[in-house]
Amino acid sequence: MSENSPDASSRMATAHARSSHSSEPLRQAFRHLGYEVIPFKKTRDAVLAYVPKDVPLTVTASSAKGQDATIDLAVQLTCDGYTVAPHLSARQVIDRAYLASIVARCREAGITSVFVIGGDRGSAPTEFRDAHDLLVALHELEHGFTDIGIGGHPEGHPAVSDEVLFAALKDKIPLATHIKTQIVFDPKVIARWAQELVRRRIDLPVYVGMPGTVSRQKLLRVSSGIGIGESAKFLKKQQSLLWRFFGPGGYNPDKIIRGLATNFSEADNHLAGFHVFTFNDLGPTEAWRQKSLRRLHLQADSPAPVPAGAVKPEPEHA
């Protein structure tokens, strides 16, 4: 059959329509893509310099910086006009009285989102064993949060079985509104895990965690700037991340995006967007986001291809 035949033209137009339809969920995912930042001294200035106000932010919590540093920066950025979700760490929120004071600060600042984690163990014991304990205590307060995130682990945990992880996640589902995953580089692993959530009737929207366009130098500065003990934990936890950055060719977030592009239009998962671990390398990460949005916009607006030799329709005249 000739490429110039009506059937060939119809097939090309249909393929273009399918491509445009399948890319729409991906465009929506990019529009709602969020950044995670670390509460360093110059973080606020960097956010104000590079990040548009419509990009949602989360602020990490670590035992090196303390929970107060997280809340302080979250309050400041909220006052600057951003939508900010501070991390609440079960191993840094000492007790219910301290949790109530955090809730009060967030309410006063107009913060309506939080991300609840187990976190790294600090020097002082806390009242809460894990994220579930902290979530239960949070819901016993008049917290006012409309969006509560919890963590997901598509690659599992070396010391915990998958069944235990899924059971723990299911216990937290009634107390949360969405899931953000740890950093995962393999789109197939993410897709399988998202499908398994649906099979287990874990129906919260999932935001895929991935690094932004972070330079190797920035990654090393971040790991050294979070404290000696925390740095060792960071490097141990992020061995695969370091191999990606220091291996041949380095790391490119587009590989993950392309690998998951078709999954966003499928009904077998609840993938909703991306959560970018910026490691405070905000300028390059925002430039990459803007470039990706332009590319997706052009893809949506491009006309259906016309087969070679076909006659283009004449424009209508008023």
C-alpha positions as semicolon CSV with decimal commas, in nm:
position;residue;x (nm);y (nm);z (nm)
1;M;0,000;0,000;0,000
2;S;0,132;0,344;-0,090
3;E;0,235;0,581;0,187
4;N;0,028;0,843;0,002
5;S;-0,296;0,645;0,024
6;P;-0,593;0,764;0,230
7;D;-0,546;0,467;0,465
8;A;-0,183;0,566;0,533
9;S;-0,289;0,924;0,597
10;S;-0,557;0,806;0,837
11;R;-0,314;0,585;1,028
12;M;-0,064;0,869;1,068
13;A;-0,332;1,107;1,190
14;T;-0,460;0,845;1,437
15;A;-0,107;0,784;1,568
16;H;-0,057;1,157;1,615
17;A;-0,388;1,186;1,803
18;R;-0,291;0,899;2,031
19;S;0,050;1,056;2,096
20;S;-0,110;1,389;2,181
21;H;-0,367;1,220;2,407
22;S;-0,104;1,013;2,590
23;S;0,120;1,315;2,651
24;E;-0,156;1,520;2,819
25;P;-0,122;1,339;3,157
26;L;0,253;1,395;3,135
27;R;0,202;1,767;3,073
28;Q;-0,027;1,783;3,375
29;A;0,236;1,598;3,581
30;F;0,496;1,857;3,486
31;R;0,265;2,146;3,570
32;H;0,226;2,010;3,923
33;L;0,586;1,900;3,968
34;G;0,725;1,991;4,312
35;Y;1,071;2,060;4,452
36;E;1,228;1,936;4,772
37;V;1,479;2,173;4,937
38;I;1,716;2,141;5,232
39;P;1,706;2,410;5,506
40;F;2,052;2,561;5,467
41;K;2,144;2,922;5,538
42;K;2,107;3,037;5,174
43;T;1,815;2,816;5,071
44;R;1,553;3,089;5,092
45;D;1,756;3,324;4,872
46;A;1,803;3,050;4,614
47;V;1,432;2,969;4,608
48;L;1,339;3,335;4,563
49;A;1,598;3,371;4,285
50;Y;1,502;3,068;4,077
51;V;1,169;2,909;4,168
52;P;0,832;3,042;4,043
53;K;0,561;3,079;4,306
54;D;0,342;2,813;4,145
55;V;0,596;2,535;4,208
56;P;0,503;2,351;4,532
57;L;0,788;2,298;4,777
58;T;0,874;2,057;5,054
59;V;1,140;2,124;5,317
60;T;1,340;1,831;5,451
61;A;1,402;1,750;5,816
62;S;1,726;1,599;5,948
63;S;1,870;1,536;6,290
64;A;2,168;1,756;6,196
65;K;1,953;2,065;6,135
66;G;1,663;1,983;6,366
67;Q;1,288;2,007;6,316
68;D;1,278;2,379;6,402
69;A;1,498;2,465;6,102
70;T;1,247;2,290;5,877
71;I;0,949;2,476;6,019
72;D;1,136;2,810;6,018
73;L;1,211;2,789;5,646
74;A;0,863;2,658;5,563
75;V;0,705;2,956;5,741
76;Q;0,936;3,202;5,566
77;L;0,870;3,060;5,220
78;T;0,495;3,049;5,283
79;C;0,507;3,417;5,375
80;D;0,696;3,471;5,049
81;G;0,398;3,333;4,859
82;Y;0,493;2,966;4,804
83;T;0,291;2,655;4,882
84;V;0,515;2,468;5,124
85;A;0,496;2,132;5,300
86;P;0,743;2,086;5,585
87;H;0,865;1,736;5,666
88;L;0,756;1,617;6,009
89;S;0,992;1,350;6,139
90;A;0,872;1,101;6,400
91;R;1,225;1,086;6,540
92;Q;1,254;1,463;6,580
93;V;0,910;1,557;6,707
94;I;0,983;1,490;7,073
95;D;0,630;1,465;7,209
96;R;0,267;1,569;7,160
97;A;0,321;1,912;7,315
98;Y;0,595;1,988;7,061
99;L;0,374;1,853;6,780
100;A;0,094;2,085;6,893
101;S;0,332;2,382;6,883
102;I;0,437;2,290;6,527
103;V;0,073;2,265;6,421
104;A;0,003;2,605;6,576
105;R;0,296;2,765;6,390
106;C;0,182;2,611;6,062
107;R;-0,177;2,722;6,112
108;E;-0,068;3,077;6,192
109;A;0,148;3,091;5,877
110;G;-0,123;2,944;5,656
111;I;0,058;2,615;5,587
112;T;-0,192;2,350;5,479
113;S;0,039;2,067;5,368
114;V;0,286;1,841;5,550
115;F;0,492;1,535;5,466
116;V;0,518;1,281;5,750
117;I;0,819;1,049;5,772
118;G;0,987;0,818;6,021
119;G;1,319;0,996;5,977
120;D;1,667;0,932;6,111
121;R;1,707;0,874;6,481
122;G;1,837;1,178;6,670
123;S;2,026;1,206;6,996
124;A;1,713;1,235;7,211
125;P;1,435;0,972;7,229
126;T;1,091;1,074;7,105
127;E;0,737;0,973;7,188
128;F;0,672;0,841;6,837
129;R;0,814;0,515;6,705
130;D;0,739;0,575;6,339
131;A;0,544;0,780;6,085
132;H;0,219;0,599;6,167
133;D;0,241;0,695;6,534
134;L;0,302;1,057;6,437
135;L;0,010;1,054;6,191
136;V;-0,226;0,919;6,457
137;A;-0,119;1,189;6,702
138;L;-0,151;1,455;6,432
139;H;-0,510;1,355;6,360
140;E;-0,595;1,379;6,729
141;L;-0,523;1,751;6,699
142;E;-0,720;2,012;6,507
143;H;-0,435;2,030;6,259
144;G;-0,607;2,202;5,966
145;F;-0,387;2,029;5,706
146;T;-0,569;1,948;5,382
147;D;-0,279;1,764;5,220
148;I;-0,072;1,504;5,407
149;G;0,198;1,310;5,227
150;I;0,367;0,984;5,322
151;G;0,670;0,804;5,179
152;G;0,680;0,507;4,944
153;H;0,963;0,263;4,873
154;P;0,941;0,110;4,522
155;E;1,280;-0,057;4,560
156;G;1,197;-0,194;4,904
157;H;1,421;-0,182;5,209
158;P;1,723;-0,404;5,278
159;A;1,613;-0,476;5,634
160;V;1,234;-0,499;5,584
161;S;1,032;-0,742;5,371
162;D;0,802;-0,613;5,096
163;E;0,498;-0,755;5,276
164;V;0,581;-0,559;5,592
165;L;0,636;-0,241;5,387
166;F;0,305;-0,276;5,203
167;A;0,121;-0,350;5,529
168;A;0,272;-0,042;5,694
169;L;0,178;0,170;5,393
170;K;-0,179;0,041;5,397
171;D;-0,209;0,128;5,767
172;K;-0,118;0,489;5,688
173;I;-0,353;0,528;5,390
174;P;-0,659;0,650;5,589
175;L;-0,439;0,917;5,750
176;A;-0,283;1,059;5,431
177;T;-0,377;1,208;5,094
178;H;-0,083;1,115;4,869
179;I;0,242;0,918;4,843
180;K;0,583;1,048;4,743
181;T;0,843;0,785;4,661
182;Q;1,209;0,766;4,748
183;I;1,453;0,822;4,462
184;V;1,427;0,545;4,205
185;F;1,611;0,542;3,873
186;D;1,443;0,249;3,697
187;P;1,104;0,341;3,543
188;K;1,009;-0,027;3,519
189;V;1,052;-0,068;3,896
190;I;0,832;0,236;3,958
191;A;0,564;0,117;3,714
192;R;0,550;-0,233;3,865
193;W;0,529;-0,093;4,217
194;A;0,251;0,150;4,120
195;Q;0,056;-0,138;3,964
196;E;0,106;-0,345;4,280
197;L;-0,041;-0,062;4,487
198;V;-0,358;-0,076;4,277
199;R;-0,372;-0,455;4,313
200;R;-0,353;-0,412;4,691
201;R;-0,620;-0,138;4,680
202;I;-0,383;0,135;4,791
203;D;-0,546;0,411;4,592
204;L;-0,364;0,732;4,686
205;P;-0,204;0,938;4,406
206;V;0,169;0,868;4,368
207;Y;0,439;1,127;4,302
208;V;0,762;0,979;4,173
209;G;1,079;1,093;4,350
210;M;1,378;1,171;4,129
211;P;1,683;1,401;4,138
212;G;1,678;1,719;3,935
213;T;1,969;1,828;3,719
214;V;2,212;1,827;4,010
215;S;2,581;1,878;3,945
216;R;2,832;1,636;4,094
217;Q;3,000;1,922;4,279
218;K;2,667;2,027;4,432
219;L;2,594;1,674;4,544
220;L;2,925;1,656;4,727
221;R;2,872;1,998;4,888
222;V;2,528;1,894;5,010
223;S;2,656;1,567;5,154
224;S;2,933;1,750;5,340
225;G;2,706;2,032;5,456
226;I;2,454;1,823;5,648
227;G;2,693;1,726;5,925
228;I;2,954;1,451;5,956
229;G;2,719;1,185;6,089
230;E;2,437;1,280;5,855
231;S;2,677;1,296;5,564
232;A;2,786;0,937;5,625
233;K;2,421;0,827;5,636
234;F;2,348;1,026;5,320
235;L;2,636;0,869;5,128
236;K;2,542;0,521;5,248
237;K;2,177;0,562;5,152
238;Q;2,248;0,725;4,817
239;Q;2,512;0,490;4,680
240;S;2,311;0,428;4,363
241;L;2,264;0,802;4,324
242;L;2,637;0,863;4,350
243;W;2,711;0,589;4,097
244;R;2,466;0,755;3,856
245;F;2,633;1,093;3,892
246;F;2,992;0,975;3,881
247;G;2,952;0,699;3,626
248;P;3,005;0,745;3,251
249;G;2,762;0,998;3,108
250;G;2,636;1,111;3,447
251;Y;2,265;1,144;3,523
252;N;1,978;1,290;3,319
253;P;1,624;1,314;3,464
254;D;1,474;1,288;3,114
255;K;1,548;0,914;3,114
256;I;1,302;0,861;3,399
257;I;1,044;1,092;3,239
258;R;1,061;0,913;2,903
259;G;1,047;0,574;3,072
260;L;0,721;0,658;3,252
261;A;0,556;0,871;2,982
262;T;0,308;0,608;2,868
263;N;0,227;0,493;3,222
264;F;0,069;0,825;3,311
265;S;-0,216;0,758;3,068
266;E;-0,282;0,401;3,187
267;A;-0,559;0,296;3,425
268;D;-0,347;0,033;3,605
269;N;-0,174;0,284;3,833
270;H;-0,224;0,610;4,023
271;L;0,086;0,794;3,905
272;A;0,008;1,163;3,940
273;G;0,335;1,354;3,903
274;F;0,697;1,397;3,998
275;H;0,869;1,510;4,315
276;V;1,216;1,647;4,245
277;F;1,497;1,613;4,497
278;T;1,683;1,931;4,402
279;F;1,965;1,910;4,658
280;N;1,927;2,291;4,644
281;D;2,066;2,304;4,287
282;L;1,762;2,512;4,194
283;G;1,883;2,715;3,895
284;P;1,967;2,420;3,667
285;T;1,665;2,223;3,787
286;E;1,423;2,506;3,708
287;A;1,587;2,560;3,366
288;W;1,533;2,190;3,293
289;R;1,166;2,211;3,403
290;Q;1,100;2,513;3,181
291;K;1,266;2,343;2,884
292;S;1,056;2,030;2,940
293;L;0,734;2,232;2,961
294;R;0,817;2,411;2,634
295;R;0,888;2,079;2,464
296;L;0,561;1,928;2,585
297;H;0,367;2,241;2,485
298;L;0,513;2,234;2,134
299;Q;0,433;1,865;2,107
300;A;0,071;1,936;2,197
301;D;0,037;2,226;1,953
302;S;0,210;2,064;1,655
303;P;-0,027;1,973;1,369
304;A;-0,084;1,615;1,261
305;P;0,180;1,509;1,007
306;V;0,081;1,517;0,640
307;P;0,202;1,214;0,439
308;A;0,441;1,282;0,155
309;G;0,255;1,370;-0,164
310;A;-0,074;1,442;0,012
311;V;-0,250;1,766;-0,072
312;K;-0,278;2,008;0,220
313;P;-0,627;2,162;0,255
314;E;-0,660;2,522;0,152
315;P;-0,733;2,765;0,437
316;E;-1,091;2,876;0,465
317;H;-1,170;3,240;0,384
318;A;-1,424;3,445;0,569
